[in-house]
Amino acid sequence: MKKANLGSFIFSIICILLFLIVSFSNGIDHSFTGLHPLNMVIYFTLATLVFGVIGFSGVQDWKGVIRSIATVIITLGLSAFLMVIIFFGSLLR
């Protein structure tokens, strides 16, 4: 479970980077997947949140606790922000 804790923290950082890449790039072609890139980022973020919660069971020291809390805060914040963006973006279509 310690690997789930560390892996979910790394993936939460990757989620932020993916969000920045998707939001600052022009015209990403999403015809091959059928999903908007922000939807893919939110699915990846929610999966990371689940693994972050699972990673709480592998906490052995204070660094693991901080890493788990940071993972949950990052992924919850990013997923809430993405949900707002996707919701208001769908209203504007």
Secondary structure as the mmCIF struct_conf table of DSSP 4:
data_model
#
loop_
_struct_conf.conf_type_id
_struct_conf.id
_struct_conf.beg_label_comp_id
_struct_conf.beg_label_asym_id
_struct_conf.beg_label_seq_id
_struct_conf.end_label_comp_id
_struct_conf.end_label_asym_id
_struct_conf.end_label_seq_id
HELX_RH_AL_P HELX_RH_AL_P1 LYS A 2 PHE A 24
BEND BEND1 SER A 25 ASN A 26
TURN_TY1_P TURN_TY1_P1 SER A 31 THR A 33
BEND BEND2 GLY A 34 LEU A 35
HELX_RH_AL_P HELX_RH_AL_P2 PRO A 37 GLY A 55
HELX_RH_3T_P HELX_RH_3T_P1 PHE A 56 GLY A 58
BEND BEND3 ASP A 61 ASP A 61
HELX_RH_AL_P HELX_RH_AL_P3 TRP A 62 LEU A 91
#
